[in-house]
Amino acid sequence: MRGMMLGMLAETHIHSGAGRSEGFVDLPVAREAVTSYPVIAGSSLKGALRDAARERGMDESIFGDQDRAGDVLVSDARLLLLPVRSLTGSYRWVTCPHILERLSRDMRLCGISDGFEGASVERGKACCTDDLNQIFLEEREFQRSNGIDGALIDALKKMVPHKQTASRLERQLVIISDDDFGWFASYGLPVIARNKLDDNKKSKNLWYEEALAPDTLMYAMVFERKDGALGKVQSMFETKPYLQLGGNETVGMGWFAVKIQKQGEGR
Amino acid sequence: MSERSLEQERAKHALEAVNSIRGKSWAGKFRSYVERLPPAIVMNGLGQAMAGELAAAGRAEEMSDDKKAHNKLYELVAGWIRTRRIYSAEENLMKAIVDGDQKQYVLAQAEALAYLEWLKKFSQAFLEKDKEA
């Protein structure tokens, strides 16, 4: 079975919701139950792909229908880099060893060679390419640890659709421990206050929703059950390399720029 | 050892608090401030958000309803963090936050948010909505 990877860079805020929940905001984003990383469910992604195919006037039958399974398998979109505000520089792209290990495994599943070493970093420390002694992320402070493997930076660059954006990666990438990252994944996302006003411009309904910030980098895997299906998905993004996904479309949210990474022989 | 789980303890503390506020003139205000505090903590951090509550509560002896509601909210969250013994018990929360280390801060923030989930739920269940907010 052949597979390919979709690098997905958020161009706007993304709200792929989990419905009303028990969380600290009214409308949280969907998260993986075990890791608490934000995630976009495979079913949501597949629906967005189908919608994109329809909108482009292309064959949507590869996504199947009620009586017939589709020709492509679509994974969840997984988190790769989380933008976090920082006093030391505008913002940082933050990730952790666990996410990088998962990326490496997923790349192999797609038949793409990973070619980078896994990272390791202690709690309270941060790997980066800067020569700063301390790095501030939100209101937390990290001591500088090792640098970052160049092969890893190259692999990440291949996930980013824009050349200029990719060129900032080396400077802004930070790797922190899994435990520290968990905190940012839980509490480090933008919270947007929204309101409905009555005729007198008074608040009728203030609510808070969580979103993924622009420049969040995610990736998903697509496999084919039938030869040629991957090519059809790929061709969807040749003329327009964008995908709209999740809620709040009419208030400008949910746009990803998509970069497809070459398909190899999978599993 | 406690027979109750931590979640039960949080719920108990929050339920007792909300019951004691029922019927007070500032109950509605309290409810709307409770709804706003968790996002404020996530957006600005625990220290900033709690300092904000403290500032809103002010120092006046005869407090307005507004200030009473802010003050009560501050006291409840600070009280719960004290119960969890993240910082040494005698310390006032603001001092504890600025003197404590990052591990304590991260823990205190997580505790505050977990507690506020219950406080918010019970406020929405038992306190009337503020008409002005």
Interface residues (C-beta under 8 A of the other chain):
Chain A: E22 G23 F24 V25 G124 E138 E139 R140 E141 W183 Y187 L189 P190 V191 A193 S203 L206 Y208
Chain B: E35 R36 P38 P39 I41 V42 M43 G45 G47 Q102 V106 Q109 A110 L113 L116 E117 K121 A133
